[in-house]
Amino acid sequence: QTWLAALDGTIGEMQREHQWRQRYRVRGPSHLPTYEAYLTCGRYSIGGPPHVWSALITVDDPSTPSHLAHLAQMEELASTCIRLANDLQSHQKELAEGKINALIILGHEQRQRGHGPAEAEGLAVETVRAEIGRLLGRLERLGAKVKTQSGHPEAAIVNIARFVSEFYRSHDFHTFDRDPG
């Protein structure tokens, strides 16, 4: 049921993000969602929750269902890290495509505070990088508080967030050359 809800949430939030993008393209930056609303939606629209819950199903720790609240808290942090790391990597591409991401929202907020475009973008990048670090730290602390029988579910969530966040430092899943030869 948790996996189905995560998949349903991903589809629904992809639709919401599409609606926001359409509104932004037509009405401009004053119609951007808040950063908080974007992250709530974005952690789903990036596909984080079904990815994490799929991993937990395959880990097959029999105690997982007894610790869903703890694991859900970890999933939320991991999925948010994934969204923000993606936004850092894909920012220029999404800017050109008229899409919304965390840097566009935060950059707009900084311009409203009187910062020039380059400074606003730099502050947005700093904010997102710091947020990823803060969230990964919280996630690792939660992961160290093993509640499941094997500890594998907690380790899987932490490892997914670390790997994908690190992957996005240099790559993007849409442009990654899987066959360099």
CNS distance restraints for C-alpha pairs under 8 A (distance, minus, plus):
assign (resid   1 and name CA) (resid   5 and name CA) 6.11 0.50 0.50
assign (resid   2 and name CA) (resid   6 and name CA) 6.16 0.50 0.50
assign (resid   2 and name CA) (resid  53 and name CA) 7.35 0.50 0.50
assign (resid   3 and name CA) (resid   7 and name CA) 6.21 0.50 0.50
assign (resid   3 and name CA) (resid  49 and name CA) 7.77 0.50 0.50
assign (resid   3 and name CA) (resid  50 and name CA) 5.80 0.50 0.50
assign (resid   3 and name CA) (resid  53 and name CA) 5.55 0.50 0.50
assign (resid   3 and name CA) (resid  54 and name CA) 6.84 0.50 0.50
assign (resid   4 and name CA) (resid   8 and name CA) 6.06 0.50 0.50
assign (resid   4 and name CA) (resid  50 and name CA) 7.86 0.50 0.50
assign (resid   5 and name CA) (resid   9 and name CA) 5.92 0.50 0.50
assign (resid   6 and name CA) (resid  10 and name CA) 6.16 0.50 0.50
assign (resid   6 and name CA) (resid  44 and name CA) 7.57 0.50 0.50
assign (resid   6 and name CA) (resid  49 and name CA) 5.31 0.50 0.50
assign (resid   6 and name CA) (resid  50 and name CA) 5.09 0.50 0.50
assign (resid   6 and name CA) (resid  53 and name CA) 7.69 0.50 0.50
assign (resid   7 and name CA) (resid  11 and name CA) 6.39 0.50 0.50
assign (resid   7 and name CA) (resid  47 and name CA) 7.88 0.50 0.50
assign (resid   7 and name CA) (resid  49 and name CA) 7.33 0.50 0.50
assign (resid   7 and name CA) (resid  50 and name CA) 5.39 0.50 0.50
assign (resid   8 and name CA) (resid  12 and name CA) 6.17 0.50 0.50
assign (resid   9 and name CA) (resid  13 and name CA) 5.94 0.50 0.50
assign (resid   9 and name CA) (resid  44 and name CA) 6.23 0.50 0.50
assign (resid  10 and name CA) (resid  14 and name CA) 6.04 0.50 0.50
assign (resid  10 and name CA) (resid  44 and name CA) 4.53 0.50 0.50
assign (resid  10 and name CA) (resid  45 and name CA) 5.05 0.50 0.50
assign (resid  10 and name CA) (resid  46 and name CA) 7.53 0.50 0.50
assign (resid  10 and name CA) (resid  47 and name CA) 5.90 0.50 0.50
assign (resid  10 and name CA) (resid  49 and name CA) 7.55 0.50 0.50
assign (resid  10 and name CA) (resid  50 and name CA) 7.64 0.50 0.50
assign (resid  11 and name CA) (resid  15 and name CA) 6.44 0.50 0.50
assign (resid  11 and name CA) (resid  44 and name CA) 7.98 0.50 0.50
assign (resid  11 and name CA) (resid  45 and name CA) 7.07 0.50 0.50
assign (resid  12 and name CA) (resid  16 and name CA) 6.37 0.50 0.50
assign (resid  13 and name CA) (resid  17 and name CA) 6.01 0.50 0.50
assign (resid  13 and name CA) (resid  41 and name CA) 5.29 0.50 0.50
assign (resid  13 and name CA) (resid  42 and name CA) 7.20 0.50 0.50
assign (resid  13 and name CA) (resid  44 and name CA) 6.07 0.50 0.50
assign (resid  13 and name CA) (resid  45 and name CA) 5.31 0.50 0.50
assign (resid  14 and name CA) (resid  18 and name CA) 6.20 0.50 0.50
assign (resid  14 and name CA) (resid  41 and name CA) 7.77 0.50 0.50
assign (resid  14 and name CA) (resid  44 and name CA) 7.49 0.50 0.50
assign (resid  14 and name CA) (resid  45 and name CA) 4.71 0.50 0.50
assign (resid  15 and name CA) (resid  19 and name CA) 6.33 0.50 0.50
assign (resid  16 and name CA) (resid  20 and name CA) 6.25 0.50 0.50
assign (resid  16 and name CA) (resid  41 and name CA) 7.49 0.50 0.50
assign (resid  17 and name CA) (resid  21 and name CA) 6.10 0.50 0.50
assign (resid  17 and name CA) (resid  41 and name CA) 7.14 0.50 0.50
assign (resid  17 and name CA) (resid  42 and name CA) 7.64 0.50 0.50
assign (resid  17 and name CA) (resid  45 and name CA) 7.38 0.50 0.50
assign (resid  17 and name CA) (resid 100 and name CA) 7.90 0.50 0.50
assign (resid  18 and name CA) (resid  22 and name CA) 6.21 0.50 0.50
assign (resid  19 and name CA) (resid  23 and name CA) 6.22 0.50 0.50
assign (resid  20 and name CA) (resid  24 and name CA) 6.02 0.50 0.50
assign (resid  20 and name CA) (resid  31 and name CA) 7.89 0.50 0.50
assign (resid  20 and name CA) (resid  32 and name CA) 6.93 0.50 0.50
assign (resid  20 and name CA) (resid  33 and name CA) 7.15 0.50 0.50
assign (resid  20 and name CA) (resid 100 and name CA) 7.67 0.50 0.50
assign (resid  21 and name CA) (resid  25 and name CA) 6.11 0.50 0.50
assign (resid  21 and name CA) (resid  98 and name CA) 7.26 0.50 0.50
assign (resid  21 and name CA) (resid  99 and name CA) 5.64 0.50 0.50
assign (resid  21 and name CA) (resid 100 and name CA) 6.01 0.50 0.50
assign (resid  22 and name CA) (resid  26 and name CA) 6.29 0.50 0.50
assign (resid  23 and name CA) (resid  27 and name CA) 5.69 0.50 0.50
assign (resid  23 and name CA) (resid  28 and name CA) 7.35 0.50 0.50
assign (resid  23 and name CA) (resid  31 and name CA) 6.59 0.50 0.50
assign (resid  23 and name CA) (resid  32 and name CA) 7.92 0.50 0.50
assign (resid  24 and name CA) (resid  28 and name CA) 4.71 0.50 0.50
assign (resid  24 and name CA) (resid  29 and name CA) 5.96 0.50 0.50
assign (resid  24 and name CA) (resid  30 and name CA) 7.79 0.50 0.50
assign (resid  24 and name CA) (resid  31 and name CA) 5.63 0.50 0.50
assign (resid  24 and name CA) (resid  32 and name CA) 5.98 0.50 0.50
assign (resid  24 and name CA) (resid  98 and name CA) 7.97 0.50 0.50
assign (resid  24 and name CA) (resid 100 and name CA) 7.81 0.50 0.50
assign (resid  25 and name CA) (resid  98 and name CA) 6.40 0.50 0.50
assign (resid  27 and name CA) (resid  31 and name CA) 6.33 0.50 0.50
assign (resid  28 and name CA) (resid  32 and name CA) 7.54 0.50 0.50
assign (resid  29 and name CA) (resid 108 and name CA) 6.98 0.50 0.50
assign (resid  32 and name CA) (resid 100 and name CA) 7.75 0.50 0.50
assign (resid  32 and name CA) (resid 105 and name CA) 6.64 0.50 0.50
assign (resid  33 and name CA) (resid  37 and name CA) 6.13 0.50 0.50
assign (resid  33 and name CA) (resid  38 and name CA) 6.03 0.50 0.50
assign (resid  33 and name CA) (resid 105 and name CA) 7.51 0.50 0.50
assign (resid  34 and name CA) (resid  38 and name CA) 6.07 0.50 0.50
assign (resid  34 and name CA) (resid 105 and name CA) 7.16 0.50 0.50
assign (resid  35 and name CA) (resid  39 and name CA) 6.22 0.50 0.50
assign (resid  35 and name CA) (resid 102 and name CA) 6.48 0.50 0.50
assign (resid  35 and name CA) (resid 105 and name CA) 6.24 0.50 0.50
assign (resid  35 and name CA) (resid 106 and name CA) 6.94 0.50 0.50
assign (resid  36 and name CA) (resid  40 and name CA) 6.29 0.50 0.50
assign (resid  37 and name CA) (resid  41 and name CA) 6.28 0.50 0.50
assign (resid  38 and name CA) (resid  42 and name CA) 5.56 0.50 0.50
assign (resid  38 and name CA) (resid 101 and name CA) 7.71 0.50 0.50
assign (resid  38 and name CA) (resid 102 and name CA) 7.19 0.50 0.50
assign (resid  39 and name CA) (resid  43 and name CA) 5.86 0.50 0.50
assign (resid  39 and name CA) (resid  80 and name CA) 6.60 0.50 0.50
assign (resid  39 and name CA) (resid  83 and name CA) 7.61 0.50 0.50
assign (resid  39 and name CA) (resid 102 and name CA) 7.65 0.50 0.50
assign (resid  40 and name CA) (resid  44 and name CA) 7.32 0.50 0.50
assign (resid  41 and name CA) (resid  45 and name CA) 6.21 0.50 0.50
assign (resid  42 and name CA) (resid  46 and name CA) 5.96 0.50 0.50
assign (resid  42 and name CA) (resid  80 and name CA) 7.39 0.50 0.50
assign (resid  42 and name CA) (resid  83 and name CA) 6.07 0.50 0.50
assign (resid  43 and name CA) (resid  47 and name CA) 6.93 0.50 0.50
assign (resid  43 and name CA) (resid  48 and name CA) 5.96 0.50 0.50
assign (resid  43 and name CA) (resid  49 and name CA) 7.35 0.50 0.50
assign (resid  43 and name CA) (resid  76 and name CA) 7.34 0.50 0.50
assign (resid  43 and name CA) (resid  79 and name CA) 4.94 0.50 0.50
assign (resid  43 and name CA) (resid  80 and name CA) 4.90 0.50 0.50
assign (resid  43 and name CA) (resid  82 and name CA) 7.32 0.50 0.50
assign (resid  43 and name CA) (resid  83 and name CA) 5.48 0.50 0.50
assign (resid  44 and name CA) (resid  48 and name CA) 5.82 0.50 0.50
assign (resid  44 and name CA) (resid  49 and name CA) 6.12 0.50 0.50
assign (resid  44 and name CA) (resid  79 and name CA) 7.31 0.50 0.50
assign (resid  46 and name CA) (resid  79 and name CA) 7.82 0.50 0.50
assign (resid  46 and name CA) (resid  82 and name CA) 7.52 0.50 0.50
assign (resid  46 and name CA) (resid  83 and name CA) 5.93 0.50 0.50
assign (resid  47 and name CA) (resid  51 and name CA) 6.33 0.50 0.50
assign (resid  47 and name CA) (resid  79 and name CA) 7.82 0.50 0.50
assign (resid  48 and name CA) (resid  52 and name CA) 6.12 0.50 0.50
assign (resid  48 and name CA) (resid  75 and name CA) 7.75 0.50 0.50
assign (resid  48 and name CA) (resid  78 and name CA) 7.45 0.50 0.50
assign (resid  48 and name CA) (resid  79 and name CA) 4.55 0.50 0.50
assign (resid  48 and name CA) (resid  80 and name CA) 7.86 0.50 0.50
assign (resid  48 and name CA) (resid  82 and name CA) 6.95 0.50 0.50
assign (resid  48 and name CA) (resid  83 and name CA) 7.82 0.50 0.50
assign (resid  49 and name CA) (resid  53 and name CA) 6.09 0.50 0.50
assign (resid  49 and name CA) (resid  75 and name CA) 6.42 0.50 0.50
assign (resid  49 and name CA) (resid  76 and name CA) 7.43 0.50 0.50
assign (resid  49 and name CA) (resid  79 and name CA) 6.30 0.50 0.50
assign (resid  50 and name CA) (resid  54 and name CA) 5.83 0.50 0.50
assign (resid  51 and name CA) (resid  55 and name CA) 6.33 0.50 0.50
assign (resid  52 and name CA) (resid  56 and name CA) 6.37 0.50 0.50
assign (resid  52 and name CA) (resid  75 and name CA) 6.44 0.50 0.50
assign (resid  52 and name CA) (resid 156 and name CA) 7.96 0.50 0.50
assign (resid  52 and name CA) (resid 157 and name CA) 6.32 0.50 0.50
assign (resid  52 and name CA) (resid 160 and name CA) 7.51 0.50 0.50
assign (resid  53 and name CA) (resid  57 and name CA) 6.23 0.50 0.50
assign (resid  54 and name CA) (resid  58 and name CA) 6.39 0.50 0.50
assign (resid  55 and name CA) (resid  59 and name CA) 6.17 0.50 0.50
assign (resid  55 and name CA) (resid 153 and name CA) 7.88 0.50 0.50
assign (resid  55 and name CA) (resid 156 and name CA) 6.98 0.50 0.50
assign (resid  55 and name CA) (resid 157 and name CA) 7.97 0.50 0.50
assign (resid  56 and name CA) (resid  60 and name CA) 6.68 0.50 0.50
assign (resid  56 and name CA) (resid  61 and name CA) 7.80 0.50 0.50
assign (resid  56 and name CA) (resid  64 and name CA) 7.69 0.50 0.50
assign (resid  56 and name CA) (resid 153 and name CA) 5.57 0.50 0.50
assign (resid  56 and name CA) (resid 156 and name CA) 7.33 0.50 0.50
assign (resid  57 and name CA) (resid  61 and name CA) 7.99 0.50 0.50
assign (resid  59 and name CA) (resid 152 and name CA) 6.65 0.50 0.50
assign (resid  59 and name CA) (resid 153 and name CA) 6.50 0.50 0.50
assign (resid  60 and name CA) (resid  64 and name CA) 7.84 0.50 0.50
assign (resid  61 and name CA) (resid 148 and name CA) 7.39 0.50 0.50
assign (resid  61 and name CA) (resid 149 and name CA) 6.82 0.50 0.50
assign (resid  61 and name CA) (resid 150 and name CA) 6.51 0.50 0.50
assign (resid  61 and name CA) (resid 152 and name CA) 7.29 0.50 0.50
assign (resid  61 and name CA) (resid 153 and name CA) 7.18 0.50 0.50
assign (resid  62 and name CA) (resid 149 and name CA) 7.52 0.50 0.50
assign (resid  63 and name CA) (resid  67 and name CA) 6.96 0.50 0.50
assign (resid  63 and name CA) (resid 148 and name CA) 5.51 0.50 0.50
assign (resid  63 and name CA) (resid 149 and name CA) 5.75 0.50 0.50
assign (resid  64 and name CA) (resid  68 and name CA) 6.51 0.50 0.50
assign (resid  64 and name CA) (resid 148 and name CA) 6.03 0.50 0.50
assign (resid  64 and name CA) (resid 149 and name CA) 7.94 0.50 0.50
assign (resid  64 and name CA) (resid 153 and name CA) 7.26 0.50 0.50
assign (resid  66 and name CA) (resid 148 and name CA) 7.97 0.50 0.50
assign (resid  67 and name CA) (resid  71 and name CA) 6.27 0.50 0.50
assign (resid  67 and name CA) (resid 147 and name CA) 6.80 0.50 0.50
assign (resid  67 and name CA) (resid 148 and name CA) 6.67 0.50 0.50
assign (resid  68 and name CA) (resid  72 and name CA) 5.73 0.50 0.50
assign (resid  69 and name CA) (resid  73 and name CA) 6.29 0.50 0.50
assign (resid  70 and name CA) (resid  74 and name CA) 6.47 0.50 0.50
assign (resid  70 and name CA) (resid 147 and name CA) 7.87 0.50 0.50
assign (resid  71 and name CA) (resid  75 and name CA) 6.03 0.50 0.50
assign (resid  71 and name CA) (resid 153 and name CA) 7.68 0.50 0.50
assign (resid  71 and name CA) (resid 154 and name CA) 6.97 0.50 0.50
assign (resid  72 and name CA) (resid  76 and name CA) 6.16 0.50 0.50
assign (resid  73 and name CA) (resid  77 and name CA) 6.57 0.50 0.50
assign (resid  74 and name CA) (resid  78 and name CA) 6.15 0.50 0.50
assign (resid  74 and name CA) (resid 139 and name CA) 5.92 0.50 0.50
assign (resid  74 and name CA) (resid 142 and name CA) 6.85 0.50 0.50
assign (resid  74 and name CA) (resid 143 and name CA) 7.42 0.50 0.50
assign (resid  74 and name CA) (resid 154 and name CA) 7.70 0.50 0.50
assign (resid  74 and name CA) (resid 157 and name CA) 6.85 0.50 0.50
assign (resid  74 and name CA) (resid 158 and name CA) 7.89 0.50 0.50
assign (resid  75 and name CA) (resid  79 and name CA) 5.89 0.50 0.50
assign (resid  75 and name CA) (resid 157 and name CA) 6.58 0.50 0.50
assign (resid  76 and name CA) (resid  80 and name CA) 6.09 0.50 0.50
assign (resid  77 and name CA) (resid  81 and name CA) 6.24 0.50 0.50
assign (resid  77 and name CA) (resid 135 and name CA) 6.03 0.50 0.50
assign (resid  77 and name CA) (resid 136 and name CA) 7.34 0.50 0.50
assign (resid  77 and name CA) (resid 138 and name CA) 7.76 0.50 0.50
assign (resid  77 and name CA) (resid 139 and name CA) 6.14 0.50 0.50
assign (resid  78 and name CA) (resid  82 and name CA) 6.27 0.50 0.50
assign (resid  78 and name CA) (resid 135 and name CA) 7.73 0.50 0.50
assign (resid  78 and name CA) (resid 136 and name CA) 7.32 0.50 0.50
assign (resid  78 and name CA) (resid 139 and name CA) 6.94 0.50 0.50
assign (resid  78 and name CA) (resid 157 and name CA) 6.68 0.50 0.50
assign (resid  78 and name CA) (resid 158 and name CA) 6.96 0.50 0.50
assign (resid  78 and name CA) (resid 160 and name CA) 7.37 0.50 0.50
assign (resid  78 and name CA) (resid 161 and name CA) 4.87 0.50 0.50
assign (resid  79 and name CA) (resid  83 and name CA) 6.21 0.50 0.50
assign (resid  79 and name CA) (resid 161 and name CA) 7.16 0.50 0.50
assign (resid  80 and name CA) (resid  84 and name CA) 6.21 0.50 0.50
assign (resid  80 and name CA) (resid 135 and name CA) 7.94 0.50 0.50
assign (resid  81 and name CA) (resid  85 and name CA) 6.00 0.50 0.50
assign (resid  81 and name CA) (resid 132 and name CA) 5.37 0.50 0.50
assign (resid  81 and name CA) (resid 135 and name CA) 6.59 0.50 0.50
assign (resid  81 and name CA) (resid 136 and name CA) 6.98 0.50 0.50
assign (resid  81 and name CA) (resid 161 and name CA) 6.46 0.50 0.50
assign (resid  81 and name CA) (resid 165 and name CA) 6.65 0.50 0.50
assign (resid  82 and name CA) (resid  86 and name CA) 6.08 0.50 0.50
assign (resid  82 and name CA) (resid 161 and name CA) 6.25 0.50 0.50
assign (resid  82 and name CA) (resid 164 and name CA) 6.22 0.50 0.50
assign (resid  82 and name CA) (resid 165 and name CA) 5.72 0.50 0.50
assign (resid  83 and name CA) (resid  87 and name CA) 6.21 0.50 0.50
assign (resid  84 and name CA) (resid  88 and name CA) 6.32 0.50 0.50
assign (resid  84 and name CA) (resid 102 and name CA) 6.89 0.50 0.50
assign (resid  84 and name CA) (resid 128 and name CA) 6.49 0.50 0.50
assign (resid  84 and name CA) (resid 132 and name CA) 6.75 0.50 0.50
assign (resid  85 and name CA) (resid  89 and name CA) 6.46 0.50 0.50
assign (resid  85 and name CA) (resid 129 and name CA) 7.96 0.50 0.50
assign (resid  85 and name CA) (resid 132 and name CA) 7.21 0.50 0.50
assign (resid  85 and name CA) (resid 164 and name CA) 7.77 0.50 0.50
assign (resid  85 and name CA) (resid 165 and name CA) 5.27 0.50 0.50
assign (resid  85 and name CA) (resid 168 and name CA) 5.81 0.50 0.50
assign (resid  85 and name CA) (resid 169 and name CA) 7.29 0.50 0.50
assign (resid  86 and name CA) (resid  90 and name CA) 5.96 0.50 0.50
assign (resid  86 and name CA) (resid 165 and name CA) 7.63 0.50 0.50
assign (resid  86 and name CA) (resid 168 and name CA) 5.94 0.50 0.50
assign (resid  86 and name CA) (resid 172 and name CA) 7.40 0.50 0.50
assign (resid  87 and name CA) (resid  91 and name CA) 5.44 0.50 0.50
assign (resid  87 and name CA) (resid 101 and name CA) 5.82 0.50 0.50
assign (resid  87 and name CA) (resid 102 and name CA) 6.33 0.50 0.50
assign (resid  87 and name CA) (resid 103 and name CA) 6.93 0.50 0.50
assign (resid  88 and name CA) (resid 103 and name CA) 7.29 0.50 0.50
assign (resid  88 and name CA) (resid 125 and name CA) 7.07 0.50 0.50
assign (resid  88 and name CA) (resid 128 and name CA) 7.55 0.50 0.50
assign (resid  88 and name CA) (resid 168 and name CA) 7.78 0.50 0.50
assign (resid  88 and name CA) (resid 169 and name CA) 7.94 0.50 0.50
assign (resid  89 and name CA) (resid 168 and name CA) 5.80 0.50 0.50
assign (resid  89 and name CA) (resid 169 and name CA) 6.50 0.50 0.50
assign (resid  89 and name CA) (resid 170 and name CA) 7.51 0.50 0.50
assign (resid  89 and name CA) (resid 171 and name CA) 7.15 0.50 0.50
assign (resid  89 and name CA) (resid 172 and name CA) 6.61 0.50 0.50
assign (resid  90 and name CA) (resid  94 and name CA) 5.98 0.50 0.50
assign (resid  90 and name CA) (resid 172 and name CA) 7.10 0.50 0.50
assign (resid  91 and name CA) (resid  95 and name CA) 5.92 0.50 0.50
assign (resid  91 and name CA) (resid 101 and name CA) 7.12 0.50 0.50
assign (resid  91 and name CA) (resid 103 and name CA) 6.94 0.50 0.50
assign (resid  91 and name CA) (resid 104 and name CA) 7.87 0.50 0.50
assign (resid  92 and name CA) (resid  96 and name CA) 6.28 0.50 0.50
assign (resid  93 and name CA) (resid  97 and name CA) 6.28 0.50 0.50
assign (resid  94 and name CA) (resid  98 and name CA) 6.02 0.50 0.50
assign (resid  94 and name CA) (resid  99 and name CA) 4.95 0.50 0.50
assign (resid  94 and name CA) (resid 100 and name CA) 6.94 0.50 0.50
assign (resid  94 and name CA) (resid 101 and name CA) 7.45 0.50 0.50
assign (resid  95 and name CA) (resid  99 and name CA) 6.02 0.50 0.50
assign (resid  95 and name CA) (resid 100 and name CA) 7.50 0.50 0.50
assign (resid  95 and name CA) (resid 104 and name CA) 7.50 0.50 0.50
assign (resid 100 and name CA) (resid 104 and name CA) 6.19 0.50 0.50
assign (resid 100 and name CA) (resid 105 and name CA) 7.24 0.50 0.50
assign (resid 101 and name CA) (resid 105 and name CA) 6.46 0.50 0.50
assign (resid 102 and name CA) (resid 106 and name CA) 6.03 0.50 0.50
assign (resid 102 and name CA) (resid 124 and name CA) 7.94 0.50 0.50
assign (resid 102 and name CA) (resid 128 and name CA) 7.56 0.50 0.50
assign (resid 103 and name CA) (resid 107 and name CA) 5.61 0.50 0.50
assign (resid 103 and name CA) (resid 121 and name CA) 6.96 0.50 0.50
assign (resid 103 and name CA) (resid 124 and name CA) 5.31 0.50 0.50
assign (resid 103 and name CA) (resid 125 and name CA) 6.43 0.50 0.50
assign (resid 103 and name CA) (resid 128 and name CA) 7.37 0.50 0.50
assign (resid 104 and name CA) (resid 108 and name CA) 6.06 0.50 0.50
assign (resid 104 and name CA) (resid 121 and name CA) 7.88 0.50 0.50
assign (resid 104 and name CA) (resid 124 and name CA) 7.91 0.50 0.50
assign (resid 105 and name CA) (resid 109 and name CA) 6.35 0.50 0.50
assign (resid 106 and name CA) (resid 110 and name CA) 6.23 0.50 0.50
assign (resid 106 and name CA) (resid 120 and name CA) 7.83 0.50 0.50
assign (resid 106 and name CA) (resid 121 and name CA) 7.87 0.50 0.50
assign (resid 106 and name CA) (resid 124 and name CA) 5.22 0.50 0.50
assign (resid 107 and name CA) (resid 111 and name CA) 6.22 0.50 0.50
assign (resid 107 and name CA) (resid 117 and name CA) 7.59 0.50 0.50
assign (resid 107 and name CA) (resid 120 and name CA) 4.89 0.50 0.50
assign (resid 107 and name CA) (resid 121 and name CA) 5.05 0.50 0.50
assign (resid 107 and name CA) (resid 123 and name CA) 7.25 0.50 0.50
assign (resid 107 and name CA) (resid 124 and name CA) 5.29 0.50 0.50
assign (resid 108 and name CA) (resid 112 and name CA) 6.22 0.50 0.50
assign (resid 108 and name CA) (resid 120 and name CA) 7.35 0.50 0.50
assign (resid 109 and name CA) (resid 113 and name CA) 6.48 0.50 0.50
assign (resid 110 and name CA) (resid 114 and name CA) 6.66 0.50 0.50
assign (resid 110 and name CA) (resid 115 and name CA) 5.70 0.50 0.50
assign (resid 110 and name CA) (resid 120 and name CA) 5.00 0.50 0.50
assign (resid 110 and name CA) (resid 121 and name CA) 7.95 0.50 0.50
assign (resid 110 and name CA) (resid 123 and name CA) 7.45 0.50 0.50
assign (resid 110 and name CA) (resid 124 and name CA) 7.61 0.50 0.50
assign (resid 111 and name CA) (resid 115 and name CA) 4.72 0.50 0.50
assign (resid 111 and name CA) (resid 116 and name CA) 6.02 0.50 0.50
assign (resid 111 and name CA) (resid 117 and name CA) 6.52 0.50 0.50
assign (resid 111 and name CA) (resid 120 and name CA) 5.76 0.50 0.50
assign (resid 115 and name CA) (resid 119 and name CA) 5.98 0.50 0.50
assign (resid 115 and name CA) (resid 120 and name CA) 5.46 0.50 0.50
assign (resid 116 and name CA) (resid 120 and name CA) 5.85 0.50 0.50
assign (resid 117 and name CA) (resid 121 and name CA) 6.15 0.50 0.50
assign (resid 118 and name CA) (resid 122 and name CA) 6.19 0.50 0.50
assign (resid 119 and name CA) (resid 123 and name CA) 6.14 0.50 0.50
assign (resid 120 and name CA) (resid 124 and name CA) 6.17 0.50 0.50
assign (resid 121 and name CA) (resid 125 and name CA) 6.20 0.50 0.50
assign (resid 122 and name CA) (resid 126 and name CA) 6.23 0.50 0.50
assign (resid 123 and name CA) (resid 127 and name CA) 6.09 0.50 0.50
assign (resid 124 and name CA) (resid 128 and name CA) 6.21 0.50 0.50
assign (resid 125 and name CA) (resid 129 and name CA) 6.13 0.50 0.50
assign (resid 126 and name CA) (resid 130 and name CA) 6.07 0.50 0.50
assign (resid 127 and name CA) (resid 131 and name CA) 6.07 0.50 0.50
assign (resid 128 and name CA) (resid 132 and name CA) 6.18 0.50 0.50
assign (resid 129 and name CA) (resid 133 and name CA) 6.37 0.50 0.50
assign (resid 130 and name CA) (resid 134 and name CA) 6.13 0.50 0.50
assign (resid 131 and name CA) (resid 135 and name CA) 5.99 0.50 0.50
assign (resid 132 and name CA) (resid 136 and name CA) 5.99 0.50 0.50
assign (resid 133 and name CA) (resid 137 and name CA) 6.12 0.50 0.50
assign (resid 134 and name CA) (resid 138 and name CA) 6.35 0.50 0.50
assign (resid 135 and name CA) (resid 139 and name CA) 6.04 0.50 0.50
assign (resid 136 and name CA) (resid 140 and name CA) 6.04 0.50 0.50
assign (resid 136 and name CA) (resid 158 and name CA) 7.94 0.50 0.50
assign (resid 136 and name CA) (resid 161 and name CA) 7.44 0.50 0.50
assign (resid 136 and name CA) (resid 162 and name CA) 7.43 0.50 0.50
assign (resid 137 and name CA) (resid 141 and name CA) 6.27 0.50 0.50
assign (resid 138 and name CA) (resid 142 and name CA) 6.24 0.50 0.50
assign (resid 139 and name CA) (resid 143 and name CA) 6.00 0.50 0.50
assign (resid 139 and name CA) (resid 158 and name CA) 6.51 0.50 0.50
assign (resid 140 and name CA) (resid 144 and name CA) 6.15 0.50 0.50
assign (resid 140 and name CA) (resid 158 and name CA) 6.26 0.50 0.50
assign (resid 141 and name CA) (resid 145 and name CA) 6.76 0.50 0.50
assign (resid 142 and name CA) (resid 146 and name CA) 7.68 0.50 0.50
assign (resid 143 and name CA) (resid 154 and name CA) 4.99 0.50 0.50
assign (resid 143 and name CA) (resid 155 and name CA) 6.36 0.50 0.50
assign (resid 143 and name CA) (resid 157 and name CA) 7.87 0.50 0.50
assign (resid 143 and name CA) (resid 158 and name CA) 6.52 0.50 0.50
assign (resid 144 and name CA) (resid 154 and name CA) 7.78 0.50 0.50
assign (resid 146 and name CA) (resid 151 and name CA) 5.48 0.50 0.50
assign (resid 146 and name CA) (resid 154 and name CA) 6.63 0.50 0.50
assign (resid 147 and name CA) (resid 151 and name CA) 6.92 0.50 0.50
assign (resid 148 and name CA) (resid 152 and name CA) 7.67 0.50 0.50
assign (resid 148 and name CA) (resid 153 and name CA) 7.13 0.50 0.50
assign (resid 148 and name CA) (resid 154 and name CA) 7.68 0.50 0.50
assign (resid 151 and name CA) (resid 155 and name CA) 6.28 0.50 0.50
assign (resid 152 and name CA) (resid 156 and name CA) 5.88 0.50 0.50
assign (resid 153 and name CA) (resid 157 and name CA) 6.39 0.50 0.50
assign (resid 154 and name CA) (resid 158 and name CA) 6.38 0.50 0.50
assign (resid 155 and name CA) (resid 159 and name CA) 5.96 0.50 0.50
assign (resid 156 and name CA) (resid 160 and name CA) 6.03 0.50 0.50
assign (resid 157 and name CA) (resid 161 and name CA) 6.33 0.50 0.50
assign (resid 158 and name CA) (resid 162 and name CA) 6.16 0.50 0.50
assign (resid 159 and name CA) (resid 163 and name CA) 5.87 0.50 0.50
assign (resid 160 and name CA) (resid 164 and name CA) 6.02 0.50 0.50
assign (resid 161 and name CA) (resid 165 and name CA) 5.90 0.50 0.50
assign (resid 162 and name CA) (resid 166 and name CA) 6.03 0.50 0.50
assign (resid 163 and name CA) (resid 167 and name CA) 5.93 0.50 0.50
assign (resid 164 and name CA) (resid 168 and name CA) 6.16 0.50 0.50
assign (resid 165 and name CA) (resid 169 and name CA) 6.76 0.50 0.50
assign (resid 166 and name CA) (resid 170 and name CA) 7.59 0.50 0.50
assign (resid 167 and name CA) (resid 171 and name CA) 5.80 0.50 0.50
assign (resid 167 and name CA) (resid 172 and name CA) 7.60 0.50 0.50
assign (resid 168 and name CA) (resid 172 and name CA) 5.79 0.50 0.50
assign (resid 171 and name CA) (resid 175 and name CA) 7.23 0.50 0.50
assign (resid 171 and name CA) (resid 176 and name CA) 5.95 0.50 0.50
assign (resid 172 and name CA) (resid 176 and name CA) 5.63 0.50 0.50
